[in-house]
Amino acid sequence: MFEKIKKFLLGLIIGISATFIFEWIIISNEYLKREFWDHPKKIFGLHFHHSLVGLIFIIIGITFINKNILKFFLFFGIGLGIIIIHTLSDGHFVFIG
């Protein structure tokens, strides 16, 4: 049980850290901020937020649920960390806008 919690917390820390760094790089660079934050790129008129990457990590984790439960907890933690930080920085829960 402790190993599962440890993997989940490790994943959560990785997801939170990676998203925080990703957003910090974009916000601190004027060109990147203007191109990707202020005027996000759209595909078929839709803005795909990076919290969608978190959902993909969770789905990948689910594929491991019967094979390697520790990988499930790691990927689930990463995905949840990405979604948490993105939701806090955007001010609302969104995947596609």
Rosetta constraint file for C-alpha pairs under 8 A:
AtomPair CA 1 CA 5 HARMONIC 6.51 0.50
AtomPair CA 2 CA 6 HARMONIC 6.05 0.50
AtomPair CA 3 CA 7 HARMONIC 6.11 0.50
AtomPair CA 3 CA 70 HARMONIC 7.36 0.50
AtomPair CA 4 CA 8 HARMONIC 6.14 0.50
AtomPair CA 4 CA 69 HARMONIC 7.60 0.50
AtomPair CA 4 CA 70 HARMONIC 5.71 0.50
AtomPair CA 4 CA 73 HARMONIC 6.23 0.50
AtomPair CA 5 CA 9 HARMONIC 6.08 0.50
AtomPair CA 5 CA 73 HARMONIC 7.65 0.50
AtomPair CA 6 CA 10 HARMONIC 6.05 0.50
AtomPair CA 7 CA 11 HARMONIC 6.09 0.50
AtomPair CA 7 CA 70 HARMONIC 6.28 0.50
AtomPair CA 7 CA 71 HARMONIC 7.64 0.50
AtomPair CA 7 CA 73 HARMONIC 5.76 0.50
AtomPair CA 7 CA 74 HARMONIC 4.91 0.50
AtomPair CA 7 CA 77 HARMONIC 7.73 0.50
AtomPair CA 8 CA 12 HARMONIC 6.10 0.50
AtomPair CA 8 CA 73 HARMONIC 4.67 0.50
AtomPair CA 8 CA 74 HARMONIC 4.91 0.50
AtomPair CA 8 CA 75 HARMONIC 7.76 0.50
AtomPair CA 8 CA 76 HARMONIC 6.92 0.50
AtomPair CA 8 CA 77 HARMONIC 4.80 0.50
AtomPair CA 8 CA 78 HARMONIC 7.88 0.50
AtomPair CA 9 CA 13 HARMONIC 6.10 0.50
AtomPair CA 9 CA 74 HARMONIC 7.70 0.50
AtomPair CA 9 CA 77 HARMONIC 6.44 0.50
AtomPair CA 10 CA 14 HARMONIC 6.19 0.50
AtomPair CA 10 CA 74 HARMONIC 6.73 0.50
AtomPair CA 10 CA 77 HARMONIC 7.20 0.50
AtomPair CA 10 CA 78 HARMONIC 7.96 0.50
AtomPair CA 11 CA 15 HARMONIC 6.03 0.50
AtomPair CA 11 CA 73 HARMONIC 7.38 0.50
AtomPair CA 11 CA 74 HARMONIC 4.59 0.50
AtomPair CA 11 CA 75 HARMONIC 6.22 0.50
AtomPair CA 11 CA 76 HARMONIC 7.07 0.50
AtomPair CA 11 CA 77 HARMONIC 4.17 0.50
AtomPair CA 11 CA 78 HARMONIC 4.25 0.50
AtomPair CA 11 CA 79 HARMONIC 7.83 0.50
AtomPair CA 11 CA 81 HARMONIC 7.42 0.50
AtomPair CA 12 CA 16 HARMONIC 6.03 0.50
AtomPair CA 12 CA 74 HARMONIC 7.71 0.50
AtomPair CA 12 CA 76 HARMONIC 7.94 0.50
AtomPair CA 12 CA 77 HARMONIC 4.17 0.50
AtomPair CA 12 CA 78 HARMONIC 4.89 0.50
AtomPair CA 12 CA 79 HARMONIC 7.54 0.50
AtomPair CA 12 CA 80 HARMONIC 6.50 0.50
AtomPair CA 12 CA 81 HARMONIC 4.70 0.50
AtomPair CA 13 CA 17 HARMONIC 5.87 0.50
AtomPair CA 13 CA 77 HARMONIC 7.77 0.50
AtomPair CA 13 CA 78 HARMONIC 7.29 0.50
AtomPair CA 13 CA 81 HARMONIC 6.83 0.50
AtomPair CA 14 CA 18 HARMONIC 5.87 0.50
AtomPair CA 14 CA 78 HARMONIC 5.89 0.50
AtomPair CA 14 CA 81 HARMONIC 7.32 0.50
AtomPair CA 15 CA 19 HARMONIC 6.07 0.50
AtomPair CA 15 CA 77 HARMONIC 6.94 0.50
AtomPair CA 15 CA 78 HARMONIC 4.09 0.50
AtomPair CA 15 CA 79 HARMONIC 6.27 0.50
AtomPair CA 15 CA 80 HARMONIC 7.06 0.50
AtomPair CA 15 CA 81 HARMONIC 4.25 0.50
AtomPair CA 15 CA 82 HARMONIC 4.81 0.50
AtomPair CA 16 CA 20 HARMONIC 5.99 0.50
AtomPair CA 16 CA 78 HARMONIC 7.41 0.50
AtomPair CA 16 CA 81 HARMONIC 4.49 0.50
AtomPair CA 16 CA 82 HARMONIC 5.57 0.50
AtomPair CA 16 CA 84 HARMONIC 7.41 0.50
AtomPair CA 16 CA 85 HARMONIC 6.04 0.50
AtomPair CA 17 CA 21 HARMONIC 6.09 0.50
AtomPair CA 18 CA 22 HARMONIC 6.01 0.50
AtomPair CA 18 CA 82 HARMONIC 7.63 0.50
AtomPair CA 19 CA 23 HARMONIC 6.03 0.50
AtomPair CA 19 CA 81 HARMONIC 7.80 0.50
AtomPair CA 19 CA 82 HARMONIC 5.62 0.50
AtomPair CA 19 CA 85 HARMONIC 6.54 0.50
AtomPair CA 19 CA 86 HARMONIC 7.26 0.50
AtomPair CA 20 CA 24 HARMONIC 5.97 0.50
AtomPair CA 20 CA 85 HARMONIC 6.83 0.50
AtomPair CA 21 CA 25 HARMONIC 6.09 0.50
AtomPair CA 22 CA 26 HARMONIC 6.46 0.50
AtomPair CA 23 CA 27 HARMONIC 6.04 0.50
AtomPair CA 24 CA 28 HARMONIC 5.85 0.50
AtomPair CA 25 CA 29 HARMONIC 6.24 0.50
AtomPair CA 26 CA 30 HARMONIC 7.83 0.50
AtomPair CA 26 CA 32 HARMONIC 5.15 0.50
AtomPair CA 26 CA 33 HARMONIC 5.19 0.50
AtomPair CA 26 CA 36 HARMONIC 7.46 0.50
AtomPair CA 26 CA 37 HARMONIC 7.18 0.50
AtomPair CA 27 CA 32 HARMONIC 7.12 0.50
AtomPair CA 27 CA 33 HARMONIC 5.05 0.50
AtomPair CA 27 CA 37 HARMONIC 7.31 0.50
AtomPair CA 28 CA 33 HARMONIC 7.19 0.50
AtomPair CA 29 CA 33 HARMONIC 5.90 0.50
AtomPair CA 30 CA 34 HARMONIC 6.05 0.50
AtomPair CA 31 CA 35 HARMONIC 6.09 0.50
AtomPair CA 32 CA 36 HARMONIC 5.66 0.50
AtomPair CA 32 CA 37 HARMONIC 7.16 0.50
AtomPair CA 33 CA 37 HARMONIC 4.77 0.50
AtomPair CA 33 CA 38 HARMONIC 6.09 0.50
AtomPair CA 34 CA 38 HARMONIC 4.99 0.50
AtomPair CA 34 CA 39 HARMONIC 6.17 0.50
AtomPair CA 35 CA 39 HARMONIC 5.46 0.50
AtomPair CA 35 CA 40 HARMONIC 6.40 0.50
AtomPair CA 35 CA 41 HARMONIC 7.72 0.50
AtomPair CA 36 CA 40 HARMONIC 4.41 0.50
AtomPair CA 36 CA 41 HARMONIC 6.46 0.50
AtomPair CA 40 CA 47 HARMONIC 6.72 0.50
AtomPair CA 41 CA 47 HARMONIC 6.47 0.50
AtomPair CA 42 CA 46 HARMONIC 5.02 0.50
AtomPair CA 42 CA 47 HARMONIC 4.72 0.50
AtomPair CA 42 CA 48 HARMONIC 7.16 0.50
AtomPair CA 43 CA 47 HARMONIC 6.59 0.50
AtomPair CA 43 CA 48 HARMONIC 7.69 0.50
AtomPair CA 46 CA 96 HARMONIC 6.57 0.50
AtomPair CA 46 CA 97 HARMONIC 5.82 0.50
AtomPair CA 47 CA 96 HARMONIC 5.66 0.50
AtomPair CA 47 CA 97 HARMONIC 5.07 0.50
AtomPair CA 48 CA 52 HARMONIC 6.91 0.50
AtomPair CA 48 CA 95 HARMONIC 6.30 0.50
AtomPair CA 48 CA 96 HARMONIC 4.68 0.50
AtomPair CA 48 CA 97 HARMONIC 6.57 0.50
AtomPair CA 49 CA 53 HARMONIC 7.97 0.50
AtomPair CA 49 CA 94 HARMONIC 7.08 0.50
AtomPair CA 49 CA 95 HARMONIC 5.20 0.50
AtomPair CA 49 CA 96 HARMONIC 5.78 0.50
AtomPair CA 49 CA 97 HARMONIC 7.42 0.50
AtomPair CA 50 CA 54 HARMONIC 7.13 0.50
AtomPair CA 50 CA 82 HARMONIC 7.81 0.50
AtomPair CA 50 CA 86 HARMONIC 7.23 0.50
AtomPair CA 50 CA 95 HARMONIC 7.22 0.50
AtomPair CA 51 CA 55 HARMONIC 6.57 0.50
AtomPair CA 51 CA 82 HARMONIC 5.98 0.50
AtomPair CA 51 CA 83 HARMONIC 4.81 0.50
AtomPair CA 51 CA 86 HARMONIC 5.91 0.50
AtomPair CA 51 CA 87 HARMONIC 7.71 0.50
AtomPair CA 51 CA 94 HARMONIC 7.10 0.50
AtomPair CA 51 CA 95 HARMONIC 5.53 0.50
AtomPair CA 52 CA 56 HARMONIC 6.30 0.50
AtomPair CA 52 CA 83 HARMONIC 7.82 0.50
AtomPair CA 52 CA 95 HARMONIC 5.07 0.50
AtomPair CA 52 CA 96 HARMONIC 7.48 0.50
AtomPair CA 53 CA 57 HARMONIC 6.32 0.50
AtomPair CA 53 CA 79 HARMONIC 7.16 0.50
AtomPair CA 53 CA 82 HARMONIC 7.53 0.50
AtomPair CA 54 CA 58 HARMONIC 6.35 0.50
AtomPair CA 54 CA 78 HARMONIC 6.92 0.50
AtomPair CA 54 CA 79 HARMONIC 3.70 0.50
AtomPair CA 54 CA 80 HARMONIC 6.20 0.50
AtomPair CA 54 CA 81 HARMONIC 7.45 0.50
AtomPair CA 54 CA 82 HARMONIC 5.13 0.50
AtomPair CA 54 CA 83 HARMONIC 5.52 0.50
AtomPair CA 55 CA 59 HARMONIC 6.24 0.50
AtomPair CA 55 CA 79 HARMONIC 5.84 0.50
AtomPair CA 55 CA 80 HARMONIC 7.76 0.50
AtomPair CA 55 CA 83 HARMONIC 7.55 0.50
AtomPair CA 56 CA 60 HARMONIC 6.14 0.50
AtomPair CA 56 CA 79 HARMONIC 7.19 0.50
AtomPair CA 57 CA 61 HARMONIC 6.12 0.50
AtomPair CA 57 CA 75 HARMONIC 5.51 0.50
AtomPair CA 57 CA 76 HARMONIC 6.45 0.50
AtomPair CA 57 CA 78 HARMONIC 6.71 0.50
AtomPair CA 57 CA 79 HARMONIC 4.83 0.50
AtomPair CA 58 CA 62 HARMONIC 6.26 0.50
AtomPair CA 58 CA 75 HARMONIC 5.88 0.50
AtomPair CA 58 CA 76 HARMONIC 4.63 0.50
AtomPair CA 58 CA 77 HARMONIC 7.83 0.50
AtomPair CA 58 CA 78 HARMONIC 7.69 0.50
AtomPair CA 58 CA 79 HARMONIC 5.18 0.50
AtomPair CA 58 CA 80 HARMONIC 7.35 0.50
AtomPair CA 59 CA 63 HARMONIC 6.60 0.50
AtomPair CA 59 CA 76 HARMONIC 7.98 0.50
AtomPair CA 60 CA 64 HARMONIC 7.02 0.50
AtomPair CA 60 CA 72 HARMONIC 7.80 0.50
AtomPair CA 60 CA 75 HARMONIC 6.84 0.50
AtomPair CA 61 CA 65 HARMONIC 6.67 0.50
AtomPair CA 61 CA 71 HARMONIC 6.44 0.50
AtomPair CA 61 CA 72 HARMONIC 4.13 0.50
AtomPair CA 61 CA 73 HARMONIC 6.96 0.50
AtomPair CA 61 CA 74 HARMONIC 7.39 0.50
AtomPair CA 61 CA 75 HARMONIC 4.76 0.50
AtomPair CA 61 CA 76 HARMONIC 5.54 0.50
AtomPair CA 62 CA 72 HARMONIC 5.96 0.50
AtomPair CA 62 CA 76 HARMONIC 7.76 0.50
AtomPair CA 63 CA 67 HARMONIC 7.89 0.50
AtomPair CA 63 CA 72 HARMONIC 7.55 0.50
AtomPair CA 64 CA 68 HARMONIC 5.29 0.50
AtomPair CA 64 CA 69 HARMONIC 6.31 0.50
AtomPair CA 64 CA 71 HARMONIC 6.25 0.50
AtomPair CA 64 CA 72 HARMONIC 5.24 0.50
AtomPair CA 65 CA 69 HARMONIC 5.05 0.50
AtomPair CA 65 CA 71 HARMONIC 7.74 0.50
AtomPair CA 65 CA 72 HARMONIC 5.36 0.50
AtomPair CA 68 CA 72 HARMONIC 6.63 0.50
AtomPair CA 69 CA 73 HARMONIC 6.43 0.50
AtomPair CA 70 CA 74 HARMONIC 6.26 0.50
AtomPair CA 71 CA 75 HARMONIC 6.05 0.50
AtomPair CA 72 CA 76 HARMONIC 5.88 0.50
AtomPair CA 73 CA 77 HARMONIC 5.97 0.50
AtomPair CA 74 CA 78 HARMONIC 6.32 0.50
AtomPair CA 75 CA 79 HARMONIC 6.15 0.50
AtomPair CA 76 CA 80 HARMONIC 6.06 0.50
AtomPair CA 77 CA 81 HARMONIC 6.00 0.50
AtomPair CA 78 CA 82 HARMONIC 6.31 0.50
AtomPair CA 79 CA 83 HARMONIC 6.28 0.50
AtomPair CA 80 CA 84 HARMONIC 6.03 0.50
AtomPair CA 81 CA 85 HARMONIC 6.30 0.50
AtomPair CA 82 CA 86 HARMONIC 6.09 0.50
AtomPair CA 83 CA 87 HARMONIC 5.94 0.50
AtomPair CA 83 CA 93 HARMONIC 7.98 0.50
AtomPair CA 84 CA 88 HARMONIC 6.21 0.50
AtomPair CA 85 CA 89 HARMONIC 6.07 0.50
AtomPair CA 86 CA 90 HARMONIC 5.95 0.50
AtomPair CA 86 CA 93 HARMONIC 7.86 0.50
AtomPair CA 87 CA 91 HARMONIC 5.65 0.50
AtomPair CA 87 CA 92 HARMONIC 5.15 0.50
AtomPair CA 87 CA 93 HARMONIC 4.93 0.50
AtomPair CA 87 CA 94 HARMONIC 7.05 0.50
AtomPair CA 88 CA 92 HARMONIC 6.86 0.50
